[in-house]
Amino acid sequence: MQPTDPEAGPPDAVLAAAIAGGDAVAFERLVTRYSGRVLAMALRMLDDRAEAEDVVQDVFLTVWHRVGELAEPGALRAWMFQIARRHCLIVLRRRRTRRTVPVDALPEHRAVVAGGAVPDPQRAAELGAGVGALGRALAGLPSGQRDVWLLAEVDGLSSGEIGRRVGAGEQAVRGRLSRARSQLADLMRAWR
């Protein structure tokens, strides 16, 4: 059996209009289409599965309650990722105000193959260490550069889409992305 394409079905603008009218089936389609992507973005920003799942819930609750306020229904995807980014930043700010130090644990999403088993413990440790190093390198970037890099490299958005999402021009986005890539290349040189 072939997996279904999450993009199949009505366009985002049609779903947005239906959801604004209270259509729960349209909302379910939207959640199916985008929940994995929103979760992936939140995981990369927060590096904590529970907090990322909370962000996903907050995003879709906001969509359900406020999609009718969206001026351009075709911009639904970009709007959702803006909401997700905003919620992640709130979580990160909240973390800074805590007096506790987080324990650095190997998250469950690293170095696991489809069957759930780690084929080579040494390789798994190397992968985990590499992902941890990338996470620390990303955390060391200025937030504007980190956000642009994540949107480009993880979510695959164009410079124009990123610019609309972060409120910057395409030229500024390209500059931030170039600086982020350069810094990450320097910081990750040992992992090549």
N, C-alpha and C positions, 0 to 999 in steps of 0.2 A: 504494500500500500504506500503510495506517495504521500509525503507530508504536505499539508495544505500551506499555501503561501499566505503569510500573515497580512500581506499587502492586498490580497485579493478581496474583492467586495467593493462596497461603495467608497468613493473618495472621502477624505477627511472632512471636507466642507459639508458633504451630505450627512455624515455622521454627526458633525457638530450641530447642524440644524435639528436633526432628529433628537439628539440628547437634550438640546435646549427645550424641546417639546415634551420631555419626560420619557423618551423611548429607552427602556431598560435594555432591550436587545441591541440597539445601536451602541449603547454604553458598553455592554459586554464585548461587542466586536472591537471597540476601541481599546479596551483593556487588554484583550487578547493580542491585538496588533502591536501595542507599544509597551506593555508592562515589562517585558524582558529587556528592552533597550533602556527604559528609565531606570530599572534596577541596575543594569551594567554601569550606567553613568554614575549613579549614586554610590555603588560599590567602589568605583575608582576614586571618587572624591573623598569618601568617608573611610574606606577600608574596614568597614564593620557591617556585617550582613544584617544584623537586627536593626541598626539605625537606617540602613539603606532600604530595608523593607518598610519601615515606618514612613520614610520619605515617599516611597511609591504609593502607599495608602493615602498620604496627605495630598499628593499630586492628583490622584483620581477623585478624591473627595472634592477638591477644589474644582476640577473639571466638571463634575456632576452639578455642583451648585452654581458655578459662575460662567459656564460656557456660553450662556445667552448674552453675556456682556462683551463677548469677543467681537470686535469690529470687523475683522476679516476672517470668516470661518475657514478659509483655505490655509490660514497660518496656525491652525490648531496644533500641529506637531511642534513647531517652534515655540509656541506659547507654553505647551506642556513642559518642554525642556527648560524654559525660563523659570517656570514654577519649581521644577526639580532642583535647578541650580540654586535658587533662592532658599529653598528649604535646607539644602545641604550646607549652605553658608551659615544658616541659622544654627544648625547642629554644630558646625565647626566653631562658631563663636561661643556657643554654650560650653563646649569642651574647654576652651581657653579659660573660662571663668571657674572651672572646677579646680579643686586643690589636689586631686588625685593624679597619679602618674599611670597612664595606660600600660598594661602588660603587653609586650610584643609577642604575639602568638602567631603561628602559621595558620592563616585562614583556611577554611575547608575548601575553598574554590581553587586553590593552587595545587599544581602538580598531580591532579587526579585525572585518570583516563576514563573513557566512557563507561567501563564496567565498574568503576569505583575503586579499583585496586591501583596501587602505585607499583609499576613494573620494576623499577630499579631505585632502591632507597637513596643511593648516592646521587643519581640524576634528579630525583625528587628534591633532595636537599639543595642541590645546585640551582634548580629552577626556583625553589622557594626563596633562596638567598638572592637570586637575580631579581625576582619580582619585588622582594623587600627593598633591594637597593634602588630599583626604579621608583618605588613608592616614596622612599626618602628623598630621592633626587627631585621628584615632582613636588614634594612638600616644600623643598628649598627654593622652588621657583616663585617669583612674584605671582600673586593670584591671577592677574590679568593674563600672563603668559601661560600659566597652568591651565586656566579655563579654556583658552583658545586651543592649546595643544590637545586637551581631552576631547573637545568638540570636533576637531579635525581628525585626529588619529583614532579615536575610539568610536565616535558617532558617525564619522565620515561626512561631515557637513562641508559645504563649500565656503569660501571666504565670505561671500555675500550673505549666506544663511547665518554664519557665525557673527558677522557684523551686526545683523539685525537682532540677534539674540543678546549680544553683549553691549549693544549701543555704541558701536564704533564703525568707522568706515572700512572698506575692504583693504585699503592701503595700510591702515593701522593694524588690521588683523594679520595681514601678511608679514608685517614687521615683527609683531609679537610672536607669531608662529616661528619665524626664522630665528629670533633670539632664543626662544624656548628650545628649538631643535639643537641649536649650537651649544647651549649650556648643557642639555641632556647628553649630547654626544661627548662632551668633555667629562662630565660626571660619570658616565657609564663606560668610559674607555677601558677600564679594567675588566669589563664583562664581555669584551669582544672575543 
